[in-house]
Amino acid sequence: MPVRKPALRSVAPVIRRALLAWFAAHRRPMPWREEVSAYRTVVSELMCQQTQIATAIPYFERWVARWPDFKSLAKADEAAVLKLWAGLGYYSRARNLLTLAKQVAALKVPPRTAAEWQKFKGVGPYTAAAIASIAFAEPVAVVDGNVVRVLSRLDGYREKLKDASAAAKQFTELADALVDPKQPGDFNQAMMELGATVCRKAAPECGKCPLAKWCDARQQGDAADLPSFVSKVRKTAVVQRALVVRAGKLLLRRYGARSRRLVGMAEIPEVATLGVELAGEPALIRRRTIGTITYEERLHVVSAAASEVRRWTRDVELEWVATESLEQAALTGPHLRWLREWLSPSGPKARGRQP
């Protein structure tokens, strides 16, 4: 699809200079920017998929301290990888990263182009472009949600977009036309930085934007309304979970090889999988949204006889974990937070809501 506004192409050189000058003065310090390598770029990009940068930074620092390159990570055990990843969510990213490390470590030199990187599982067009442009200076544009927002406002694109994937496809050609051929990595990071800190989804600070003079949305006064997406149908779901404690140990579900997403990870078991009857109010209720579904997680304290637990373990992958060892149990992030809260000195368990 052709670029909608040739005028943006004609001012590409001046847009690049203005954006790169702004980035040099306002770039946020991040550990993967201070020391650039293909490995560090790969790790940071996979960690920052669907995760806020502030959350990813300490994980990144612990990760590269333990596994500083592809070869060291390639030798790692999957359980150790998942344990260090615990809390970031979307655990397929960790397994994909381990698989990728093994494949790259077997090569004499790592891939250099976005097309080559995209052949690895878990590396889509955005991630491949980021790796190739930042680590190898390939002049290919990164198009993530931040970049889509910047470009839709610059270009004044007011048609409704179906979803994030359709938006990325819509603006890839324009992004490629604007990317700086000499400093593609810095340019891509600058575009993402601008979208994250100035050209924000809500309350964009147009007065601080280095590209304001070329921005159609600023001129029309509707920057906060762009980009425009087709409204999605949102749903809610209730999940009942069982808090079973005996002799200082908590019953957890450890997902095995049959699980598609959470292999090796642990969670609080669902009441439905145990087949128990509930009585009374939940000890804790927490809500979280994944995609278009908001889950209401209800955590119930459940008393169970030894015979019942033995019956459960025949059909469900269950194990006892000492409450003081939960940090090492490779629990998924939300479940670890809920258990910390429940078990805290001022939490529901301490206040007597226990068997």
Secondary structure as UniProt FT lines:
FT   HELIX           6..10
FT   HELIX           12..26
FT   HELIX           31..34
FT   HELIX           38..48
FT   TURN            49..50
FT   HELIX           53..66
FT   HELIX           70..74
FT   HELIX           78..85
FT   TURN            86..87
FT   HELIX           92..105
FT   HELIX           114..117
FT   TURN            118..119
FT   TURN            121..122
FT   HELIX           125..136
FT   HELIX           145..155
FT   HELIX           164..178
FT   HELIX           184..197
FT   HELIX           206..208
FT   TURN            210..211
FT   HELIX           212..214
FT   HELIX           216..220
FT   HELIX           223..225
FT   STRAND          235..243
FT   STRAND          245..246
FT   TURN            247..248
FT   STRAND          249..254
FT   TURN            257..258
FT   TURN            263..264
FT   STRAND          266..267
FT   HELIX           271..274
FT   STRAND          284..290
FT   TURN            291..292
FT   STRAND          293..301
FT   HELIX           306..315
FT   STRAND          318..322
FT   HELIX           323..328
FT   TURN            329..330
FT   HELIX           333..343
FT   TURN            345..346
FT   TURN            348..352
//
